[in-house]
Amino acid sequence: MSEGTQGLVVLGVISVSLSLLVHYFSRAYLPASLVSAVLASGLFQVVGYFHTGYLDPFFAIAFTIGTAAAFFISLVIGYLFKKRRERAGEQPGR
């Protein structure tokens, strides 16, 4: 497995994990998705820093693209949580 593929797998695992955690505790669909995405991308950059020993020279670009990818993942997981809550008869919202 190449280094780039490993990075994508790590970003995916971090994104899914944080998204599940944030959506479990929050009923607000879009804010929870955004918070999850920013935290996932930030944590991914921290993990990358500890792995390489230095911050990515293109940190701002990598953070932005990572946030976009994590946001998409979080939207999908949040939608599943939203539908599950609707079926259970829970009130949407905060």
Buried (B, 14 or more C-beta within 10 A) or exposed (E): EEEEEEBEEBBBEBBBEBBBEBBEEBBBBEEBBBBBBBBBBBBBBEBBEEEEEEEBEEEEEBBEEBBEBBBEBBBEBBEEBBEEBEEEEEEEEE
